[in-house]
Amino acid sequence: MKFNREKLEGLLKVAETEGIFNKAVAGFILPDGSREVLTLNTPEKTVFDIASLTKVCPTSTLALSYILEGSLSVDTKVIDYIPELQTNYREDIRVFHLLTHSLDYRVPMKTLRTLPAEGILDALYTYQFEKAPGADFNYGNPASVLLGIILQRLKGKDLQQQGRERFFIPLGMTRSGWDPLTRDWNPIPKSEISPTEICSFRGREICGEIHDESAWVLRKLFPVGSAGMFSCVPDLLNFVQMILNDGISAGCTQNAADCVKEGARVAPAGILKMVSENAFALPSASQYSSAKDACTALGWELNSEKFMGTHVSPRTFGKTGFTGASIVADPDQGAAAVLLSNFTYPHREANADRIHAFRAKLSDAFFE
């Protein structure tokens, strides 16, 4: 594997020419543990709304850490922590279904954005499913919202606090978290945050506040497990490299007094295995799922050619975010690519086809 800077920079410039985005930072972890960062019209430490990357950084990775430590289980009933859940099949819904997005929620959460926060939760709590839990892979926000609530009730701390204590502080992720403009620790100047969209729903440019509308409403109650995190490429490289190292920090690349040294354990051993194997193929999954052809890791997407390209191994895990963010990490090669961009600025496109195609090209150019 040879890092081809010229080719990768060329792809970023072509994307700008084609109007896919005009600001981006792409970071790469090479097999020897070294890193490379490319920028397009913005500094490498620019903070972006990472959208659904929130589902893995930190939400599902927190959950997997607690499972490995024994304070949570994939077998845990959701109603043990959310007794307000009054859906049909309520007795059958497990943490497994939240981590594999195999609940039959067929309501786009953007249709709930005009409700108050309590109304959004009530809509999720009283939803009536057409199919039993585990019948299909059905990616969406509701499962991650519920998972975030469980984690908050499990630990008595919101996701912001848990993310900081478990990952952000130890890994020197000094620019990561919710509410970058207003939090009382290390707020980020607006000038260092990439605007996300000129939003017709809110009637203004969105910069430094949650782009996802339902998560923006729910933030009045708590940081949401599905969206709302802000971060930068150097921070996310620290996070991804820790997972590739099976929970061991590679050391901090930023001047952060509280970060742990290289070689320190941040997440329990076994975390890499959990994010790089098909959860639906595990022997224990048969009691919770009838989905025969589904493929996803616990909490992370797995081996998805759509945005990972064709030059990665079957164990490759990753995630995408609506705003133009993505992570692709291949344990077999010990390498990863992280992209943050302003794909939704000034306005979102009708679908993600163009950004997915670019992600796949970037991945293929890096992992070839």
VEXBADREN-466631 format. One line per 8 residues: number of its first residue (from 1); their letters; for each residue x negated, y, z of C-alpha. Coordinates in nm, 3 decimals, padded with zeros to 5 digits. Layout:
BEGIN
NUM> a> X/Y/Z | ... .
***
This chain:
BEGIN
1> mkfnrekl> 00.000/00.000/00.000 | -00.151/00.332/-00.110 | -00.007/00.670/-00.019 | 00.055/00.862/-00.342 | 00.097/01.222/-00.230 | 00.123/01.362/-00.581 | 00.402/01.125/-00.679 | 00.601/01.184/-00.360 .
9> egllkvae> 00.563/01.562/-00.382 | 00.678/01.539/-00.741 | 00.997/01.363/-00.634 | 01.075/01.640/-00.385 | 01.028/01.906/-00.653 | 01.248/01.718/-00.900 | 01.519/01.696/-00.633 | 01.495/02.073/-00.589 .
17> tegifnka> 01.519/02.126/-00.964 | 01.825/01.902/-00.980 | 01.990/02.090/-00.694 | 02.004/01.796/-00.454 | 01.841/02.011/-00.184 | 01.603/02.306/-00.169 | 01.458/02.247/00.178 | 01.315/01.917/00.296 .
25> vagfilpd> 01.052/01.755/00.514 | 00.945/01.397/00.450 | 00.728/01.207/00.695 | 00.557/00.872/00.650 | 00.402/00.615/00.882 | 00.136/00.411/00.708 | 00.044/00.052/00.795 | -00.268/00.165/00.984 .
33> gsrevltl> -00.054/00.389/01.206 | -00.161/00.713/01.042 | 00.092/00.967/00.924 | 00.153/01.195/00.632 | 00.405/01.479/00.613 | 00.527/01.659/00.300 | 00.728/01.980/00.301 | 00.950/02.160/00.051 .
41> ntpektvf> 01.012/02.530/00.116 | 01.018/02.493/00.496 | 00.768/02.418/00.778 | 00.721/02.057/00.891 | 00.862/02.129/01.239 | 01.187/02.272/01.101 | 01.481/02.143/01.304 | 01.772/01.986/01.114 .
49> diasltkv> 02.112/01.853/01.215 | 02.043/01.480/01.177 | 02.414/01.387/01.163 | 02.467/01.009/01.183 | 02.104/00.944/01.269 | 02.244/01.032/01.613 | 02.403/00.686/01.609 | 02.056/00.532/01.639 .
57> cptstlal> 01.855/00.818/01.788 | 01.942/00.789/02.063 | 02.284/00.617/02.099 | 02.248/00.257/01.985 | 01.879/00.238/02.079 | 01.974/00.337/02.434 | 02.236/00.061/02.433 | 01.987/-00.199/02.307 .
65> syilegsl> 01.740/-00.094/02.576 | 02.002/-00.146/02.846 | 02.100/-00.483/02.697 | 01.739/-00.599/02.709 | 01.713/-00.476/03.067 | 02.033/-00.656/03.167 | 02.256/-00.366/03.269 | 02.474/-00.405/02.958 .
73> svdtkvid> 02.561/-00.693/02.726 | 02.693/-00.743/02.375 | 02.959/-00.952/02.552 | 03.077/-00.660/02.767 | 03.444/-00.577/02.722 | 03.495/-00.219/02.612 | 03.795/-00.185/02.846 | 03.565/-00.256/03.141 .
81> yipelqtn> 03.429/00.096/03.087 | 03.713/00.256/02.891 | 04.035/00.129/03.053 | 04.221/00.409/02.870 | 04.179/00.207/02.550 | 04.533/00.093/02.467 | 04.483/-00.040/02.116 | 04.605/-00.381/02.014 .
89> yredirvf> 04.331/-00.643/02.063 | 04.204/-00.436/02.356 | 04.110/-00.749/02.551 | 03.898/-00.876/02.262 | 03.689/-00.570/02.179 | 03.327/-00.609/02.286 | 03.014/-00.396/02.276 | 02.908/-00.627/01.991 .
97> hllthsld> 03.184/-00.478/01.775 | 03.070/-00.125/01.849 | 02.707/-00.200/01.765 | 02.800/-00.376/01.441 | 03.078/-00.136/01.334 | 03.321/-00.424/01.303 | 03.636/-00.261/01.438 | 03.916/-00.196/01.191 .
105> yrvpmktl> 03.944/00.180/01.243 | 04.079/00.306/00.910 | 04.123/00.669/01.010 | 03.861/00.916/00.884 | 03.772/01.124/01.188 | 03.770/01.440/00.978 | 04.150/01.404/00.967 | 04.152/01.447/01.346 .
113> rtlpaegi> 03.944/01.765/01.354 | 04.239/01.997/01.411 | 04.332/01.817/01.733 | 04.197/01.922/02.072 | 03.917/01.703/02.207 | 04.154/01.507/02.428 | 04.382/01.450/02.130 | 04.098/01.301/01.926 .
121> ldalytyq> 04.019/01.056/02.205 | 04.386/00.968/02.244 | 04.407/00.892/01.872 | 04.115/00.649/01.906 | 04.245/00.496/02.228 | 04.593/00.424/02.089 | 04.502/00.323/01.733 | 04.672/00.007/01.608 .
129> fekapgad> 04.441/-00.220/01.411 | 04.554/-00.420/01.109 | 04.270/-00.671/01.150 | 04.117/-00.836/01.452 | 03.780/-00.717/01.588 | 03.493/-00.866/01.391 | 03.696/-00.937/01.077 | 03.499/-00.693/00.861 .
137> fnygnpas> 03.206/-00.456/00.865 | 03.373/-00.114/00.870 | 03.121/00.165/00.915 | 03.247/00.485/01.072 | 03.226/00.724/01.365 | 03.481/00.580/01.613 | 03.265/00.286/01.726 | 02.973/00.515/01.808 .
145> vllgiilq> 03.199/00.759/01.991 | 03.322/00.474/02.212 | 02.969/00.342/02.262 | 02.852/00.684/02.375 | 03.134/00.701/02.630 | 03.038/00.358/02.765 | 02.674/00.463/02.804 | 02.775/00.781/02.984 .
153> rlkgkdlq> 02.993/00.590/03.228 | 02.736/00.313/03.269 | 02.460/00.551/03.376 | 02.656/00.848/03.510 | 02.461/01.078/03.277 | 02.550/01.216/02.937 | 02.366/01.117/02.620 | 02.158/01.434/02.626 .
161> qqgrerff> 02.018/01.343/02.969 | 01.969/00.977/02.884 | 01.803/01.055/02.553 | 01.563/01.297/02.716 | 01.469/01.067/03.002 | 01.432/00.750/02.799 | 01.289/00.877/02.469 | 01.249/01.248/02.409 .
169> iplgmtrs> 01.029/01.341/02.705 | 00.811/01.025/02.706 | 00.760/01.044/02.329 | 00.692/01.417/02.318 | 01.004/01.481/02.110 | 01.007/01.842/02.226 | 01.243/01.973/01.956 | 01.508/01.699/01.975 .
177> gwdpltrd> 01.850/01.705/02.139 | 02.199/01.848/02.124 | 02.277/02.223/02.146 | 01.940/02.350/02.024 | 02.037/02.717/02.046 | 02.195/02.718/02.391 | 02.046/02.438/02.605 | 01.856/02.552/02.914 .
185> wnpipkse> 01.541/02.354/02.829 | 01.329/02.434/02.525 | 01.593/02.614/02.315 | 01.504/02.644/01.947 | 01.515/02.985/01.775 | 01.777/03.000/01.502 | 01.507/03.099/01.255 | 01.348/02.754/01.304 .
193> ispteics> 01.668/02.561/01.232 | 01.781/02.477/00.880 | 02.138/02.595/00.806 | 02.363/02.300/00.733 | 02.659/02.433/00.535 | 02.874/02.735/00.465 | 03.176/02.571/00.625 | 03.528/02.640/00.499 .
201> frgreicg> 03.682/02.472/00.805 | 03.508/02.709/01.047 | 03.481/02.999/00.804 | 03.109/03.064/00.859 | 02.759/02.938/00.798 | 02.675/02.649/01.030 | 02.326/02.671/01.178 | 02.230/02.519/01.511 .
209> eihdesaw> 02.576/02.388/01.590 | 02.716/02.044/01.511 | 02.808/02.004/01.146 | 03.044/01.706/01.192 | 03.379/01.865/01.271 | 03.525/01.602/01.506 | 03.196/01.574/01.696 | 03.192/01.954/01.718 .
217> vlrklfpv> 03.536/01.948/01.884 | 03.446/01.656/02.115 | 03.126/01.832/02.226 | 03.349/02.040/02.453 | 03.378/01.726/02.666 | 03.036/01.560/02.621 | 02.756/01.501/02.368 | 02.902/01.255/02.118 .
225> gsagmfsc> 02.742/00.923/02.024 | 02.822/00.955/01.654 | 02.671/01.292/01.555 | 02.535/01.620/01.684 | 02.165/01.554/01.745 | 01.906/01.795/01.609 | 01.548/01.695/01.546 | 01.242/01.742/01.327 .
233> vpdllnfv> 01.032/01.496/01.129 | 00.733/01.482/01.370 | 00.970/01.394/01.656 | 01.147/01.125/01.457 | 00.817/00.974/01.348 | 00.729/00.934/01.717 | 01.062/00.759/01.775 | 01.041/00.526/01.475 .
241> qmilndgi> 00.681/00.433/01.539 | 00.771/00.338/01.896 | 01.030/00.093/01.759 | 00.789/-00.048/01.500 | 00.551/-00.103/01.794 | 00.828/-00.297/01.974 | 00.882/-00.029/02.236 | 00.522/00.091/02.277 .
249> sagctqna> 00.435/00.458/02.230 | 00.175/00.546/01.969 | 00.096/00.862/02.163 | 00.222/01.216/02.117 | 00.145/01.433/01.819 | 00.266/01.750/01.990 | 00.147/01.930/02.301 | 00.398/01.800/02.554 .
257> adcvkega> 00.283/01.774/02.915 | 00.524/01.496/03.014 | 00.476/01.259/02.721 | 00.330/00.917/02.784 | -00.008/00.804/02.658 | -00.068/00.576/02.364 | 00.008/00.218/02.460 | 00.270/00.302/02.724 .
265> rvapagil> 00.598/00.110/02.713 | 00.902/00.326/02.639 | 01.162/00.064/02.540 | 01.179/-00.303/02.645 | 00.997/-00.568/02.445 | 01.233/-00.727/02.196 | 01.378/-00.402/02.064 | 01.216/-00.450/01.721 .
273> kmvsenaf> 01.368/-00.795/01.679 | 01.715/-00.662/01.764 | 01.704/-00.390/01.500 | 01.553/-00.602/01.223 | 01.774/-00.912/01.206 | 02.130/-00.960/01.083 | 02.354/-00.947/01.390 | 02.635/-01.128/01.207 .
281> alpsasqy> 02.406/-01.425/01.142 | 02.316/-01.479/01.508 | 02.462/-01.800/01.658 | 02.628/-01.600/01.935 | 02.805/-01.377/01.682 | 03.046/-01.648/01.570 | 03.264/-01.602/01.878 | 03.314/-01.233/01.800 .
289> ssakdact> 03.313/-01.215/01.421 | 03.466/-01.391/01.124 | 03.288/-01.166/00.873 | 03.100/-01.409/00.649 | 02.905/-01.181/00.420 | 02.844/-00.880/00.645 | 02.488/-00.771/00.708 | 02.380/-00.519/00.967 .
297> algwelns> 02.145/-00.512/01.260 | 02.266/-00.420/01.606 | 02.312/-00.045/01.582 | 02.099/00.001/01.270 | 02.162/-00.065/00.901 | 01.962/-00.354/00.758 | 01.810/-00.415/00.416 | 02.034/-00.172/00.228 .
305> ekfmgthv> 01.908/-00.129/-00.128 | 02.145/00.167/-00.174 | 01.908/00.398/00.013 | 01.608/00.178/00.099 | 01.518/00.086/-00.257 | 01.383/-00.248/-00.374 | 01.026/-00.258/-00.242 | 01.099/-00.329/00.125 .
313> sprtfgkt> 01.133/-00.654/00.317 | 01.466/-00.808/00.427 | 01.385/-00.702/00.785 | 01.383/-00.334/00.697 | 01.605/-00.126/00.923 | 01.722/00.231/00.880 | 02.000/00.485/00.889 | 02.136/00.774/00.687 .
321> gftgasiv> 02.295/01.102/00.790 | 02.559/01.298/00.597 | 02.353/01.618/00.603 | 02.070/01.461/00.400 | 01.877/01.272/00.667 | 01.744/00.917/00.654 | 01.510/00.667/00.818 | 01.367/00.359/00.644 .
329> adpdqgaa> 01.131/00.138/00.848 | 00.979/-00.191/00.733 | 00.837/-00.406/01.016 | 00.662/-00.642/00.775 | 00.459/-00.357/00.627 | 00.438/-00.159/00.951 | 00.544/00.149/00.760 | 00.831/00.397/00.757 .
337> avllsnft> 00.972/00.699/00.575 | 01.176/00.976/00.738 | 01.357/01.240/00.535 | 01.534/01.551/00.659 | 01.688/01.785/00.402 | 01.961/02.045/00.350 | 02.164/01.831/00.109 | 02.495/01.977/00.234 .
345> yphreana> 02.384/02.340/00.192 | 02.544/02.561/00.081 | 02.833/02.317/00.029 | 02.873/01.941/00.058 | 02.909/01.728/-00.254 | 03.203/01.501/-00.331 | 03.001/01.192/-00.239 | 02.652/01.081/-00.133 .
353> drihafra> 02.554/00.925/-00.466 | 02.281/01.172/-00.554 | 02.114/01.178/-00.214 | 02.129/00.798/-00.191 | 01.962/00.771/-00.533 | 01.691/01.011/-00.421 | 01.636/00.822/-00.093 | 01.593/00.498/-00.285 .
361> klsdaffe> 01.344/00.660/-00.526 | 01.146/00.807/-00.238 | 01.140/00.472/-00.061 | 01.032/00.285/-00.373 | 00.754/00.537/-00.440 | 00.624/00.503/-00.085 | 00.659/00.129/-00.025 | 00.547/00.011/-00.371 .
***
